[in-house]
Amino acid sequence: MAFALLTSVAPVYGLYTSFFPALLYMLFGTGRHVSTGTFAVVSLMTGSVVERLVPVSLPSNGTVPNEVALLEGQRIGVAAAMAFLVGLLMIAMFTLRLGFLSTYLSEPVVKAFTSGAALHVVVSQLQSLLGLPLPRPDGCFAIFQILASVVEALPLTNIAELLISGLCLAVLVPIKEINNRFRSRMWVPIPGEIIMVLLATGICFASSLNTHYKVQIVGHLPAGFPQPQLPALHLLPQVLGDTVALTFVAYAISVSLAMIYAEKHHYIIDPNQELLAHGLSNLVSSLFTCFPSSATLATTNILESAGGHTQLSGLFTSAIVLIVLMWIGPLFYYLPKCVLACINVTSLRQMFLQFQDLPELWRISRIDFAVWVVTWLSVVVLSVDLGLAVGIVFSMMTVVCRTQRAECSVLGRAADTEIYKPVKYNSKCFEVPGVKILSYQAPIYYGNRNFFRDALSQLVGLEDIMKHEDQDLDHRIKMDISTVESSVSVLDQKKSTGMAVQAVILDCSGVSFVDSAGARLLIQVCAECQKAGVQMHLAACNANILQTLSFCGLMHHLPPQQIFVTVHDAASYLQQTMGNVEQKDPTIWV
């Protein structure tokens, strides 16, 4: 009901949106702990569109005049049209099998996004907690605009609502802590939310707080169900742009929550099936004057803390909402809105506890730490949709940068084994004489081909070899022939120069793919090696890499005999070949 007010519609529509989506998600969803319905961020984004298209504000309590009833119908018409379009877009994404987009939501992005969204929820509840009539900012820096408005309007704080909020928080926070710490020893968690709702409603009714102290209450809740009807389809073109952004935010929130609790309780969700579940939930519920729904932070945390373990919990949730709609709803006439705000705020405890993961994340991966911080700051400073986009793009850019700056390692062989490890990190591995074995743990593509070429040239020493080849031939002959006085054999000289690089083995086991630019680079490297008198060999290439290289013409420069299944096969072949050559060399004295 509180989130319905954020959507700028009557509170009863919040109950409708809590009934139909929960029932439908139970049938089609894969998240066992996910509760669907109203969510503050989705409600805020929907409410901004409603306020723009139907800008006249509605009175929250009392008898609604005919003019205001007409405006209320127009407002819920806009919200229902957005829900209808959200459902269509999600079902279209399901048909196109776009659930894989959730793979771009890395764990740091998910946790930072949900924590930032939780902060948006808390800030959006401040006006209900303090009883302040605040304007609703939209777009970037909305949180700071709300906080500035709160500071300016502090003298107008409703003391009665402030006291009610303080008492509710003083009761709910310890109950949450007790339920969390002693969950294994308790048969049933303490229903603190239900207790506070009943107490606050009874006290407000007995004391007439709404009349004497102007405490904002929920007001009249009509009993029964709304008549099914088509949304205002003529509004779809006007809300299309905002609804596309809303669709991605709603899906990101829903899948993020499902992923968090699936990881916590050790099961797997189907992101594509989640598209269908939330798409049908929005599409069908829009026919019953519901606004856009998604998985909810607050009620999902409540459901998980209350001991829910399967989707069947959605049936009991819908049953409770049905009872409220049919019979109990009118009894909540005197329920203070600040109590609902307190329930929402205290239910976000788990989302804020994710900050405790930051020290461990710093120790594990500072890049992931940076992704977490950038995503959280973007969500908080900019907006939910822009922050999510910035977080995903930044996360993908870190992957691209890591593939660009991948290390090219020199491998050495452990004695009497077929194991090859980087000599830089393994002191018991030694290079094969005359052979440079290189390992590159990244794809070779247009983005990193220059880095790869520079690293390979530096490790092999291609530039020095090319300079040496360009020297005068007579000078090289004089350097190779020993004088008579020194009595040194040509064979000894060859043994000393045999330690130079004669062959290169490129271990491709860590190369996942090669594009056309990378293939042309490998061809160029092979040609340069041949010119420098260094044999180029490939090992452990997968089928796709070999196919790409073949299509680009690598086989004209690299015969099949120089492509091996494993690094050890290539090294053994080269050792045997170079050994035979040395044995055939005659001893000549000069």
Rosetta blueprint (number, residue, H / E / L):
1 M L
2 A H
3 F H
4 A H
5 L H
6 L H
7 T L
8 S L
9 V L
10 A L
11 P L
12 V H
13 Y H
14 G H
15 L H
16 Y H
17 T H
18 S H
19 F H
20 F H
21 P H
22 A H
23 L H
24 L H
25 Y H
26 M H
27 L H
28 F H
29 G L
30 T L
31 G L
32 R L
33 H L
34 V L
35 S L
36 T E
37 G E
38 T L
39 F L
40 A H
41 V H
42 V H
43 S H
44 L H
45 M H
46 T H
47 G H
48 S H
49 V H
50 V H
51 E H
52 R H
53 L H
54 V L
55 P L
56 V L
57 S L
58 L L
59 P L
60 S L
61 N L
62 G L
63 T L
64 V L
65 P L
66 N H
67 E H
68 V H
69 A H
70 L H
71 L H
72 E H
73 G H
74 Q H
75 R H
76 I H
77 G H
78 V H
79 A H
80 A H
81 A H
82 M H
83 A H
84 F H
85 L H
86 V H
87 G H
88 L H
89 L H
90 M H
91 I H
92 A H
93 M H
94 F H
95 T H
96 L L
97 R L
98 L H
99 G H
100 F H
101 L H
102 S H
103 T H
104 Y H
105 L L
106 S L
107 E H
108 P H
109 V H
110 V H
111 K H
112 A H
113 F H
114 T H
115 S H
116 G H
117 A H
118 A H
119 L H
120 H H
121 V H
122 V H
123 V H
124 S H
125 Q L
126 L H
127 Q H
128 S H
129 L H
130 L H
131 G L
132 L L
133 P L
134 L L
135 P L
136 R L
137 P L
138 D L
139 G L
140 C L
141 F L
142 A H
143 I H
144 F H
145 Q H
146 I H
147 L H
148 A H
149 S H
150 V H
151 V H
152 E H
153 A H
154 L H
155 P H
156 L H
157 T L
158 N L
159 I H
160 A H
161 E H
162 L H
163 L H
164 I H
165 S H
166 G H
167 L H
168 C H
169 L H
170 A H
171 V H
172 L H
173 V H
174 P H
175 I H
176 K H
177 E H
178 I H
179 N H
180 N H
181 R H
182 F L
183 R H
184 S H
185 R H
186 M L
187 W L
188 V L
189 P L
190 I L
191 P L
192 G H
193 E H
194 I H
195 I H
196 M H
197 V H
198 L H
199 L H
200 A H
201 T H
202 G H
203 I H
204 C H
205 F H
206 A H
207 S H
208 S L
209 L H
210 N H
211 T H
212 H H
213 Y L
214 K L
215 V L
216 Q L
217 I E
218 V L
219 G L
220 H L
221 L L
222 P L
223 A L
224 G L
225 F L
226 P L
227 Q L
228 P L
229 Q L
230 L L
231 P L
232 A L
233 L H
234 H H
235 L H
236 L H
237 P H
238 Q H
239 V H
240 L H
241 G H
242 D H
243 T H
244 V H
245 A H
246 L H
247 T H
248 F H
249 V H
250 A H
251 Y H
252 A H
253 I H
254 S H
255 V H
256 S H
257 L H
258 A H
259 M H
260 I H
261 Y H
262 A H
263 E H
264 K H
265 H H
266 H L
267 Y L
268 I L
269 I L
270 D L
271 P H
272 N H
273 Q H
274 E H
275 L H
276 L H
277 A H
278 H H
279 G H
280 L H
281 S H
282 N H
283 L H
284 V H
285 S H
286 S H
287 L H
288 F H
289 T L
290 C L
291 F L
292 P L
293 S L
294 S E
295 A E
296 T L
297 L H
298 A H
299 T H
300 T H
301 N H
302 I H
303 L H
304 E H
305 S H
306 A L
307 G L
308 G L
309 H L
310 T L
311 Q L
312 L L
313 S H
314 G H
315 L H
316 F H
317 T H
318 S H
319 A H
320 I H
321 V H
322 L H
323 I H
324 V H
325 L H
326 M H
327 W H
328 I H
329 G H
330 P H
331 L H
332 F H
333 Y H
334 Y H
335 L L
336 P E
337 K H
338 C H
339 V H
340 L H
341 A H
342 C H
343 I H
344 N H
345 V H
346 T H
347 S L
348 L L
349 R H
350 Q H
351 M H
352 F H
353 L H
354 Q H
355 F H
356 Q H
357 D H
358 L H
359 P H
360 E H
361 L H
362 W H
363 R H
364 I H
365 S L
366 R H
367 I H
368 D H
369 F H
370 A H
371 V H
372 W H
373 V H
374 V H
375 T H
376 W H
377 L H
378 S H
379 V H
380 V H
381 V H
382 L L
383 S L
384 V H
385 D H
386 L H
387 G H
388 L H
389 A H
390 V H
391 G H
392 I H
393 V H
394 F H
395 S H
396 M H
397 M H
398 T H
399 V H
400 V H
401 C H
402 R H
403 T H
404 Q H
405 R L
406 A L
407 E L
408 C E
409 S E
410 V E
411 L E
412 G E
413 R E
414 A E
415 A L
416 D L
417 T L
418 E L
419 I L
420 Y E
421 K E
422 P E
423 V L
424 K L
425 Y L
426 N L
427 S L
428 K L
429 C E
430 F E
431 E L
432 V L
433 P L
434 G L
435 V E
436 K E
437 I E
438 L E
439 S E
440 Y E
441 Q L
442 A L
443 P L
444 I E
445 Y L
446 Y L
447 G L
448 N L
449 R H
450 N H
451 F H
452 F H
453 R H
454 D H
455 A H
456 L H
457 S H
458 Q H
459 L H
460 V H
461 G L
462 L H
463 E H
464 D H
465 I H
466 M H
467 K H
468 H H
469 E H
470 D H
471 Q L
472 D L
473 L H
474 D H
475 H H
476 R H
477 I H
478 K H
479 M H
480 D H
481 I L
482 S L
483 T L
484 V L
485 E L
486 S L
487 S L
488 V L
489 S L
490 V H
491 L H
492 D H
493 Q H
494 K H
495 K H
496 S H
497 T H
498 G L
499 M L
500 A L
501 V L
502 Q L
503 A E
504 V E
505 I E
506 L E
507 D E
508 C L
509 S L
510 G L
511 V L
512 S L
513 F L
514 V E
515 D L
516 S H
517 A H
518 G H
519 A H
520 R H
521 L H
522 L H
523 I H
524 Q H
525 V H
526 C H
527 A H
528 E H
529 C H
530 Q H
531 K H
532 A L
533 G L
534 V L
535 Q E
536 M E
537 H E
538 L E
539 A E
540 A L
541 C L
542 N L
543 A H
544 N H
545 I H
546 L H
547 Q H
548 T H
549 L H
550 S H
551 F H
552 C L
553 G L
554 L H
555 M H
556 H H
557 H L
558 L L
559 P L
560 P H
561 Q H
562 Q H
563 I E
564 F E
565 V L
566 T L
567 V H
568 H H
569 D H
570 A H
571 A H
572 S H
573 Y H
574 L H
575 Q H
576 Q H
577 T H
578 M H
579 G H
580 N H
581 V H
582 E H
583 Q H
584 K H
585 D L
586 P L
587 T L
588 I L
589 W L
590 V L
